[in-house]
Amino acid sequence: MGYEITISIGGKVNKYNKEKLEELNKILTNEIEQEDSKEEKFRSKNFTGFYGGKIVIYENGVIDFDSKNLRGHFYDTDDMAEVLSEIIEDGYIKMTFLGENGEQWGYFIKPNKVEFLEPILVPENLKRKIKEIIDKELGS
């Protein structure tokens, strides 16, 4: 079977390149072959786990991964993070993953910038303070 991973995606995207997002979604839904993409960078990336779904950005800026199954075999998640950083022009995306063994990782994505997210374990009484610091630092 393989290693199952659950994806969670959220954020606030105020402005983005609609043509690039449409091109990415055509690849993910197999409307076009990846090697036929007009976006050169899209042709060389691995989107395993994302195929069959769509990245959706609603009018209010909320972003979502629309898929029948949010569990899958997500490989090269950094490739998707990099591509999304080139699609968004203003705002941020937080994309996180949870492996079946409890491993967690993710990405904080801004225009042309990707930061790797590391999970940390903290005492409950410090959780709110740390979240406030992180939110302020990341601008989320």
Phi, psi and chi 1 to 4 in degrees:
 res  aa     phi    psi   chi1   chi2   chi3   chi4
   1 MET       -  -63.7 -179.1  163.1  152.4      -
   2 GLY   118.6  177.5      -      -      -      -
   3 TYR   -83.5  116.3 -172.4   71.2      -      -
   4 GLU   -87.5  137.1  -71.3  -76.6  -43.3      -
   5 ILE  -131.2  140.4  -60.6  167.3      -      -
   6 THR  -106.5  133.9  -57.0      -      -      -
   7 ILE  -103.2  146.3 -177.2  175.6      -      -
   8 SER  -136.1  132.2  174.7      -      -      -
   9 ILE  -136.9  139.6 -171.5  168.2      -      -
  10 GLY  -160.2 -176.0      -      -      -      -
  11 GLY   138.3 -165.5      -      -      -      -
  12 LYS  -141.9  111.6  178.2   79.1  170.1  161.3
  13 VAL  -110.7  111.8  177.7      -      -      -
  14 ASN   -85.4  -30.5  -57.3  -48.4      -      -
  15 LYS  -150.3  140.4 -174.1  177.0  176.2 -172.0
  16 TYR  -154.3  164.0   63.3   97.8      -      -
  17 ASN   -84.9  103.9 -175.3  -48.8      -      -
  18 LYS   -63.9  -37.8  -69.1  179.8 -177.0  178.3
  19 GLU   -64.0  -43.1  -72.2  179.0    9.1      -
  20 LYS   -66.1  -39.5  -76.0 -174.1  177.1 -177.2
  21 LEU   -64.3  -43.2 -179.7   62.1      -      -
  22 GLU   -61.2  -41.3  -72.4  173.6    6.6      -
  23 GLU   -63.0  -45.3 -176.0   82.5    1.6      -
  24 LEU   -59.7  -46.0  174.0   62.3      -      -
  25 ASN   -66.1  -31.6  -78.0  -29.6      -      -
  26 LYS   -64.7  -36.8  -75.2  179.4 -178.3  178.4
  27 ILE   -67.8  -46.7  -68.1  168.6      -      -
  28 LEU   -63.8  -32.7  -61.9 -179.8      -      -
  29 THR   -96.9    8.9   58.4      -      -      -
  30 ASN    62.8   26.0  -66.2  -45.3      -      -
  31 GLU   -72.2  -29.1  -70.8  179.1   47.5      -
  32 ILE  -134.3  155.3   62.3  169.5      -      -
  33 GLU   -75.4  141.3  -66.3  -66.6  -35.8      -
  34 GLN   -57.8  -40.5 -170.4  164.7  -13.9      -
  35 GLU   -70.2  -11.4   58.8  -91.2    6.6      -
  36 ASP   -94.7    2.7  -65.5  -25.7      -      -
  37 SER   -62.8  141.1  173.4      -      -      -
  38 LYS   -77.0  -13.5   56.8 -173.3  170.6 -172.3
  39 GLU   -89.9  108.3  -66.5  -66.8  -33.1      -
  40 GLU   -53.2  -44.2 -177.1  178.5  -20.2      -
  41 LYS   -62.0  -34.6 -176.0  159.8  -93.9 -173.4
  42 PHE   -65.3  -29.6  -68.2    6.1      -      -
  43 ARG   -69.1  -24.2  -67.0 -167.5  -64.7 -100.8
  44 SER  -103.9    6.1   63.7      -      -      -
  45 LYS  -101.5  157.5  -61.5  -62.9  179.6 -170.9
  46 ASN  -107.8  120.7 -177.5  -10.8      -      -
  47 PHE  -112.8   25.2  -57.6  124.8      -      -
  48 THR   -54.8  133.3  -58.6      -      -      -
  49 GLY    99.1  -29.0      -      -      -      -
  50 PHE   -91.1  -19.0  -66.1   94.0      -      -
  51 TYR   -60.7  140.1  -66.2  111.6      -      -
  52 GLY    94.2  -11.7      -      -      -      -
  53 GLY  -113.4 -176.7      -      -      -      -
  54 LYS  -141.0  145.3  -80.6 -173.6  168.9 -174.5
  55 ILE   -88.6  121.1  -57.2  -66.6      -      -
  56 VAL  -116.5  131.6  179.4      -      -      -
  57 ILE  -118.9  114.8  -59.1  174.9      -      -
  58 TYR   -80.1  165.9  -62.6   98.8      -      -
  59 GLU   -57.0  -31.7  -76.3 -174.1   30.5      -
  60 ASN   -82.6    3.4   62.5    0.2      -      -
  61 GLY    92.1   -5.6      -      -      -      -
  62 VAL   -70.2  136.4  172.0      -      -      -
  63 ILE  -111.6  147.6 -175.4  165.2      -      -
  64 ASP  -149.5  156.2 -167.1   15.6      -      -
  65 PHE  -104.8  107.7  178.4   58.1      -      -
  66 ASP   -90.3  107.4 -176.3   14.9      -      -
  67 SER  -148.7  151.7  177.6      -      -      -
  68 LYS   -68.7  -22.6  -68.0  179.0 -177.4  173.2
  69 ASN  -141.0  118.2 -168.9   -3.8      -      -
  70 LEU   -88.7    5.2  -62.7  178.5      -      -
  71 ARG  -110.0  139.2  -71.8 -176.3   60.5   80.5
  72 GLY  -175.6 -166.4      -      -      -      -
  73 HIS  -105.1   83.6  -58.3  -83.6      -      -
  74 PHE   -85.9  114.2  -66.9   92.7      -      -
  75 TYR  -114.3  153.5  -59.5  109.6      -      -
  76 ASP    51.5   48.2  -62.7  -46.0      -      -
  77 THR   -60.5  -25.3   54.2      -      -      -
  78 ASP   -65.1  -29.1   53.7  -31.2      -      -
  79 ASP   -63.0  -45.6  -79.7   -6.6      -      -
  80 MET   -65.1  -41.1  179.9   58.6   79.4      -
  81 ALA   -59.3  -44.2      -      -      -      -
  82 GLU   -63.3  -43.7 -175.6 -178.8  -23.9      -
  83 VAL   -65.0  -42.4  164.7      -      -      -
  84 LEU   -63.3  -33.6  -70.8  174.5      -      -
  85 SER   -65.5  -24.0   79.6      -      -      -
  86 GLU   -89.2  -15.3  -65.1  177.5   10.4      -
  87 ILE   -87.7  -41.5  -69.3  174.3      -      -
  88 ILE   -79.1  142.3   64.7  171.5      -      -
  89 GLU  -113.6  -21.0  -63.0  169.4   -8.3      -
  90 ASP  -156.3  129.5 -178.6   42.6      -      -
  91 GLY   120.6 -162.0      -      -      -      -
  92 TYR  -151.5  159.6   71.0   93.9      -      -
  93 ILE  -131.6  136.5  -60.5  169.0      -      -
  94 LYS  -116.0  113.9 -170.7  168.2  113.9  177.8
  95 MET  -117.4  119.5 -175.2  168.7   59.1      -
  96 THR  -124.7  156.6   58.5      -      -      -
  97 PHE  -133.5  145.3  -60.9   88.9      -      -
  98 LEU  -129.8  117.0  174.2   63.3      -      -
  99 GLY   -81.4  160.1      -      -      -      -
 100 GLU   -64.8  -16.4   64.8 -173.8   18.9      -
 101 ASN   -94.5    6.3   67.4   -8.3      -      -
 102 GLY    93.8   -5.7      -      -      -      -
 103 GLU   -63.1  138.2  179.8 -176.1   12.1      -
 104 GLN  -127.3  144.2  -62.1  177.4  -13.3      -
 105 TRP  -160.6  169.0   71.3   97.5      -      -
 106 GLY  -175.1 -172.0      -      -      -      -
 107 TYR  -141.1  139.3  -53.9   89.9      -      -
 108 PHE  -105.1  115.9 -170.9   78.9      -      -
 109 ILE  -113.5  126.1  -53.7  162.3      -      -
 110 LYS  -125.7  171.2  -74.0 -171.2  164.8 -174.7
 111 PRO   -53.3  120.4  -27.0   36.1      -      -
 112 ASN    57.4   27.0  -60.8  -55.7      -      -
 113 LYS  -149.8  131.3 -175.0  175.3 -176.5  179.4
 114 VAL  -126.8  127.1  176.3      -      -      -
 115 GLU  -117.2  132.7  -65.7 -175.6   56.6      -
 116 PHE   -74.7  134.1 -169.0   74.3      -      -
 117 LEU   -98.6  132.8  -64.4  174.7      -      -
 118 GLU  -112.8  131.8  -68.0  -89.5  -10.4      -
 119 PRO   -74.4  145.1   25.9  -31.0      -      -
 120 ILE  -131.3  148.8   57.9  171.2      -      -
 121 LEU  -103.1  125.6  -60.8  173.1      -      -
 122 VAL  -135.6  155.6  -62.4      -      -      -
 123 PRO   -60.9  144.8  -20.5   30.3      -      -
 124 GLU   -56.3  -37.2 -171.8  174.0  -15.0      -
 125 ASN   -68.6  -14.7   65.0  -31.0      -      -
 126 LEU  -100.0  -10.6  -64.6  177.1      -      -
 127 LYS   -57.0  -47.0 -167.6  173.5  179.4  179.8
 128 ARG   -65.4  -42.0 -174.4  172.7   46.1 -147.8
 129 LYS   -62.8  -43.6  -70.7  178.9 -175.6  178.5
 130 ILE   -66.1  -40.6  -68.3  172.1      -      -
 131 LYS   -61.1  -41.7 -176.4 -177.9 -179.6  -35.9
 132 GLU   -61.4  -42.2  -71.8  171.4    5.3      -
 133 ILE   -63.5  -46.2  -66.9  167.8      -      -
 134 ILE   -63.9  -46.9  -69.0  171.1      -      -
 135 ASP   -58.4  -42.3  -72.5  -12.6      -      -
 136 LYS   -65.1  -44.9 -177.4  179.8  176.7 -173.8
 137 GLU   -65.4  -41.6 -174.3   68.4   27.9      -
 138 LEU   -86.7  -12.3  -64.1  177.7      -      -
 139 GLY    73.6   27.4      -      -      -      -
 140 SER  -101.6      -   55.9      -      -      -
